[in-house]
Amino acid sequence: MYTLRLIFKNTMRHKLRTSLTILGLVVAIFSFGLLQTVVDAWYAGAEGASNTTLVTRNKTSLVFPLPLSYQARIRAVPGVSGVGFANWFQGTYKDPKNFFAQFAISGETYLNIYPDYLLPPDDRAAFLRDRKGCIVGRKLADQYGFKVGDIIPLKGTIYPGNWELVVRGIYDGKQSTTNTATLFFHWDYVNETVKRTVPRRANQIGVYVVQIDQPENAAAISAAVDNEFANSLAETLTETEKAFQLGFVSMSEAIVVAIRVVSFVVIIIIAAVMANTMAMSARERLSEYATLKALGFGPGFLTLMIFGESLLLSAFGAAIGIVILFPFAAFLGKVMGTMFPVFEVSQLTVIQQVLAALAIGAVAAIAPTVRAVRINIVDGLRSIG
């Protein structure tokens, strides 16, 4: 207890220096955590992907569709327990700036594959009955004020025209990492209109989502699905949902790498600042360290004093930085809206922040400790801080 009190008093001996050092640590640990949270948000779709879901798309490119007739053939592949499909819609809601994900889906077969979308039974039934019905995620509903019964007008881009959808339900996520910033409506509604206006584009879909019984059979089932359509006019590429999502992330991999690098550069810079602070403190106390050695205190005690002070500073800075990160991340998630459907501080990020703070404190204390332990008593007593 006495040692802890002595470490605390040493830490608070120069209040201004201590305050500025802690402030720097707060900024560094907070910035590190925020940047890691941004990276996590980038990968949220892939991390939340189910290991029992495959995605089948056109082998040439995602922009090329697949025939509707493939659904029955995929369902007949051994190991497949369910097949749904989805089309990216990309409609404009009132203003081009109002961007959010919109998918025309196969209805019940699609929803059955994603049990993480929690929808009241009555709302689900109402959605399935209404050809023009849609369901929206909670985050999307909160951002735009959508309510059950509202009519959402969309101006089509991929599918030209004015489309009116009726909100039949608002779904929540089973977990906090579930994407609740998407609008789903019936593919049949789109297809019926396309049959009248552009018949050659009818009965075509974007991707199939395939539910399998055993995740360990994913590779074999993927190969079986692709072999089913080999040498056809629309060959397929089937992969796990996680691999499919990572394909989108890889398009901006350079940005993600840059963010990661910046987050670690911040830690390196504050470690250098912290090391300089501890070096200044140790230089001022060389005569005190020499006195302690003369009184019989060994290298272990001096090491404990210096490392204790450095780690205490790091702990204060890390604690404040971590605490303020949570409300700021929540605020930022609301401000960014659907840009990042999932934006929350993960447990791993907090652990990384704590480890970074410990590393800063330990590294900053090494040089001062070595100098204090090696100081000659006579030379130390002559030292003037």
C-alpha positions in Angstrom: 0.0 0.0 0.0 2.8 2.4 0.9 4.5 1.7 -2.4 1.3 2.4 -4.3 0.9 5.7 -2.5 4.5 6.6 -3.3 3.9 5.8 -7.0 0.8 7.9 -7.1 2.6 10.9 -5.4 5.4 10.7 -7.9 2.9 10.6 -10.8 1.2 13.8 -9.5 4.4 15.6 -8.6 4.2 17.7 -11.8 0.5 18.1 -12.3 0.7 20.0 -15.6 3.1 17.5 -17.2 1.0 14.6 -15.9 -2.3 16.2 -17.2 -0.9 16.8 -20.7 0.6 13.3 -20.9 -2.8 11.8 -19.8 -4.5 14.0 -22.4 -2.2 12.7 -25.1 -2.9 9.2 -24.0 -6.6 9.7 -24.1 -6.5 11.1 -27.6 -4.3 8.3 -28.8 -6.2 5.4 -27.2 -9.5 7.0 -28.3 -8.3 7.5 -31.8 -6.9 3.9 -32.0 -10.2 2.5 -30.8 -12.3 4.6 -33.2 -10.2 3.7 -36.2 -10.4 0.0 -35.3 -14.2 0.4 -34.9 -14.3 1.8 -38.5 -12.4 -1.2 -39.7 -14.8 -3.5 -37.9 -17.7 -1.8 -39.4 -16.2 -2.3 -42.9 -16.0 -6.0 -42.2 -19.3 -6.3 -40.3 -21.2 -7.9 -43.2 -18.6 -10.6 -43.6 -18.2 -11.3 -39.9 -22.0 -11.6 -39.5 -22.3 -14.0 -42.4 -23.7 -17.5 -41.6 -21.5 -20.5 -42.1 -24.5 -22.5 -43.5 -25.3 -20.0 -46.3 -23.9 -20.0 -49.8 -24.3 -17.4 -52.5 -24.5 -18.3 -56.1 -24.0 -15.6 -58.7 -23.1 -15.4 -62.4 -19.5 -16.6 -62.9 -18.7 -13.8 -65.4 -19.7 -10.9 -63.1 -22.2 -9.9 -60.5 -23.8 -7.5 -62.9 -25.0 -10.3 -65.1 -28.2 -12.1 -64.0 -29.1 -15.7 -63.6 -32.3 -17.4 -64.9 -35.2 -18.0 -62.5 -35.2 -21.6 -63.6 -32.0 -22.3 -61.7 -33.8 -22.2 -58.4 -35.4 -25.7 -58.7 -32.1 -27.2 -59.9 -30.1 -25.8 -57.1 -32.7 -27.0 -54.6 -32.3 -30.5 -55.9 -28.5 -30.6 -55.2 -27.9 -33.0 -52.2 -27.2 -31.1 -49.0 -29.2 -28.0 -49.9 -32.1 -27.4 -47.5 -33.4 -24.1 -48.9 -33.0 -21.6 -51.8 -34.0 -18.0 -52.0 -32.9 -15.2 -54.2 -32.4 -11.4 -54.3 -32.0 -8.6 -56.7 -30.2 -5.3 -56.0 -32.8 -2.6 -56.8 -31.0 0.8 -56.3 -34.0 3.1 -56.2 -33.9 6.7 -55.2 -36.0 7.8 -52.2 -37.0 11.5 -52.6 -33.4 12.6 -53.1 -30.3 10.9 -54.6 -28.5 11.6 -51.3 -30.9 9.2 -49.5 -28.9 6.1 -50.2 -29.8 2.8 -48.5 -29.8 -0.9 -49.5 -32.9 -2.2 -51.3 -33.4 -5.8 -52.3 -36.2 -7.4 -54.2 -36.4 -10.9 -52.6 -38.2 -14.2 -53.1 -40.3 -13.6 -50.0 -40.7 -16.4 -47.5 -37.9 -18.6 -48.9 -35.5 -15.7 -48.4 -36.6 -14.8 -44.9 -36.4 -18.4 -43.8 -32.7 -18.4 -44.6 -32.1 -15.3 -42.4 -33.6 -16.0 -38.9 -31.6 -13.1 -37.5 -34.2 -10.7 -39.0 -36.8 -10.6 -36.2 -40.2 -9.7 -37.5 -43.5 -10.0 -35.6 -45.6 -12.9 -37.1 -48.5 -10.6 -38.0 -46.2 -8.2 -39.8 -44.5 -11.1 -41.6 -47.9 -12.5 -42.7 -49.0 -9.0 -43.9 -45.8 -8.6 -45.9 -46.1 -12.0 -47.6 -49.8 -11.2 -48.5 -49.2 -7.8 -50.0 -47.4 -7.9 -53.4 -46.4 -4.2 -52.9 -45.5 -4.7 -49.3 -42.0 -4.2 -47.9 -40.2 -4.6 -44.6 -37.5 -2.2 -43.3 -34.8 -2.5 -40.7 -35.1 -0.7 -37.4 -32.1 1.5 -38.1 -33.5 2.5 -41.4 -36.9 3.2 -40.0 -35.5 5.4 -37.2 -33.4 7.4 -39.7 -36.2 8.2 -42.1 -39.2 7.9 -39.8 -40.8 5.0 -41.5 -43.8 3.5 -39.8 -46.0 0.5 -40.6 -48.6 1.6 -43.2 -46.4 4.3 -44.7 -46.0 4.4 -48.5 -42.4 4.6 -49.7 -42.0 6.1 -53.2 -38.9 4.9 -55.0 -37.6 6.1 -58.4 -36.0 3.2 -60.1 -32.6 3.4 -61.8 -31.8 -0.2 -62.7 -35.5 -0.8 -63.1 -36.9 2.6 -64.4 -40.2 3.9 -63.2 -41.9 5.1 -60.1 -42.4 2.3 -57.5 -44.6 2.6 -54.4 -44.0 0.2 -51.5 -46.2 -0.1 -48.4 -44.4 -0.7 -45.1 -45.8 -3.9 -43.7 -43.3 -4.5 -40.9 -40.1 -3.2 -39.2 -37.6 -5.9 -38.4 -35.1 -5.9 -35.6 -31.8 -7.8 -35.4 -31.4 -10.9 -33.3 -27.9 -9.6 -32.4 -26.5 -6.1 -32.2 -24.3 -6.9 -35.2 -27.3 -7.7 -37.4 -27.8 -5.3 -40.3 -31.0 -3.4 -39.8 -30.5 -0.8 -42.4 -32.0 -2.5 -45.4 -35.3 -2.5 -47.2 -36.8 -5.7 -48.6 -39.7 -6.1 -50.9 -41.2 -8.7 -53.3 -39.3 -9.6 -56.5 -42.6 -10.7 -58.0 -43.7 -7.1 -58.0 -40.7 -6.1 -60.0 -40.9 -9.0 -62.3 -44.5 -8.5 -63.2 -43.8 -4.9 -64.2 -40.7 -5.9 -66.2 -42.7 -8.5 -68.1 -44.9 -5.7 -69.4 -42.2 -3.1 -70.1 -39.0 -5.0 -70.9 -40.0 -8.7 -71.4 -36.4 -9.8 -72.2 -35.3 -8.8 -68.7 -38.1 -10.8 -67.0 -37.5 -14.0 -64.9 -33.9 -13.0 -64.1 -32.4 -12.6 -60.7 -29.2 -11.3 -59.2 -28.0 -13.9 -56.7 -29.3 -17.1 -55.1 -28.8 -17.6 -51.4 -28.5 -21.3 -50.6 -29.0 -22.8 -47.2 -27.0 -26.0 -46.5 -27.4 -28.6 -43.8 -23.7 -29.0 -42.7 -21.2 -26.1 -42.9 -18.3 -28.6 -43.4 -19.9 -29.6 -46.8 -19.8 -26.0 -48.1 -17.0 -26.7 -50.6 -18.5 -29.9 -52.0 -22.0 -28.4 -52.3 -20.6 -25.3 -54.0 -18.8 -27.4 -56.5 -21.9 -29.5 -57.1 -24.0 -26.4 -57.8 -21.4 -25.0 -60.2 -21.1 -28.3 -62.0 -24.8 -28.3 -62.5 -24.5 -25.3 -64.7 -21.1 -25.9 -66.3 -20.9 -25.0 -70.0 -24.3 -23.3 -69.9 -25.0 -19.8 -71.2 -25.0 -18.6 -67.6 -22.3 -20.5 -65.6 -22.3 -19.9 -61.9 -19.8 -19.2 -59.1 -20.9 -20.4 -55.7 -19.1 -19.4 -52.5 -19.8 -19.0 -48.8 -21.6 -15.9 -47.8 -18.5 -14.7 -45.9 -16.4 -15.0 -49.0 -19.0 -13.2 -51.1 -19.1 -10.3 -48.6 -15.3 -10.2 -48.5 -15.3 -9.8 -52.2 -16.9 -6.3 -51.8 -14.5 -5.4 -49.0 -11.5 -6.3 -51.1 -12.5 -3.5 -53.5 -11.6 -1.0 -50.9 -8.8 -3.0 -49.2 -6.3 -0.2 -49.7 -8.4 2.2 -47.6 -8.8 -0.4 -44.8 -5.1 -1.0 -44.7 -4.4 2.7 -44.6 -6.8 3.1 -41.6 -5.1 0.2 -39.8 -1.6 1.7 -40.4 -2.7 5.1 -39.1 -4.2 3.6 -36.0 -0.9 1.9 -35.1 1.1 5.0 -36.1 -0.9 7.0 -33.5 0.1 4.4 -30.8 3.8 4.6 -31.8 3.8 8.4 -31.7 2.2 8.5 -28.2 4.6 5.8 -27.0 7.5 8.1 -28.1 5.9 11.1 -26.2 5.3 8.9 -23.2 8.9 7.7 -23.2 10.2 11.3 -23.3 8.0 12.2 -20.4 9.3 9.3 -18.3 12.9 10.1 -19.3 12.4 13.6 -18.1 10.9 12.4 -14.8 13.8 9.9 -14.2 16.4 12.5 -15.0 15.0 14.8 -12.4 15.0 12.1 -9.8 18.5 10.6 -10.2 19.6 11.9 -6.8 16.5 10.3 -5.2 17.2 7.0 -6.9 20.8 7.2 -5.7 19.6 7.9 -2.1 17.2 4.9 -2.2 20.1 2.7 -3.4 22.3 4.0 -0.6 19.5 3.2 1.9 19.5 -0.4 0.7 16.6 -0.4 -1.8 17.5 -2.7 -4.6 17.0 -2.6 -8.4 13.7 -4.4 -8.1 12.2 -1.5 -6.0 13.4 1.1 -8.4 12.0 -0.9 -11.3 8.7 -1.2 -9.6 8.6 2.6 -8.9 9.3 3.6 -12.5 7.2 1.0 -14.2 4.4 1.6 -11.7 4.3 5.3 -12.5 4.4 4.7 -16.3 1.7 2.1 -16.2 -0.5 4.3 -13.9 -0.3 7.1 -16.4 -1.2 4.7 -19.2 -4.1 3.3 -17.2 -5.6 6.7 -16.6 -5.3 7.7 -20.2 -6.7 4.3 -21.5 -9.6 4.3 -19.0 -10.8 7.8 -20.1 -10.2 7.1 -23.8 -12.2 3.8 -23.7 -15.1 5.3 -21.7 -15.6 8.2 -24.1 -15.3 6.0 -27.1 -18.7 4.2 -26.5 -21.0 7.3 -26.5 -19.0 8.8 -29.4 -19.3 5.7 -31.5 -23.0 5.5 -30.8 -23.4 9.1 -31.8 -21.3 8.6 -34.9 -23.3 5.5 -35.9 -26.5 7.6 -35.8 -24.9 10.4 -37.8 -23.6 8.1 -40.5 -27.0 6.4 -40.8 -26.9 3.6 -43.4 -23.4 4.2 -44.5 -22.3 1.8 -41.8 -25.3 -0.5 -41.0 -23.3 -1.9 -38.0 -21.1 0.5 -36.1 -20.3 -0.5 -32.5 -17.3 -0.9 -30.3 -16.4 -4.6 -30.1 -14.9 -6.4 -27.1 -11.8 -7.1 -29.2 -11.3 -3.4 -29.8 -11.4 -2.7 -26.1 -8.9 -5.5 -25.5 -6.6 -4.0 -28.1 -6.9 -0.6 -26.5 -5.9 -2.0 -23.1 -3.0 -4.0 -24.6 -1.9 -0.9 -26.5 -1.9 1.2 -23.3 0.1 -1.5 -21.4 2.6 -1.6 -24.2 3.0 2.1 -24.2 3.5 2.2 -20.4 6.0 -0.7 -20.5 8.0 0.6 -23.4 8.2 4.1 -22.0 9.6 2.8 -18.7 12.4 0.7 -20.1 15.0 3.3 -20.7 14.5 5.3 -17.5 14.6 2.1 -15.5 17.9 0.9 -17.0 19.4 4.3 -16.3 18.2 4.4 -12.7 19.3 0.8 -11.9 22.8 1.5 -13.4 23.4 4.8 -11.8 26.4 5.0 -9.5 25.4 6.2 -6.0 28.0 8.9 -5.9 27.2 10.2 -9.4 23.5 10.1 -8.6 23.9 12.1 -5.4 25.8 14.8 -7.4 23.1 14.9 -10.0 20.9 18.0 -10.2 17.5 17.4 -11.7 
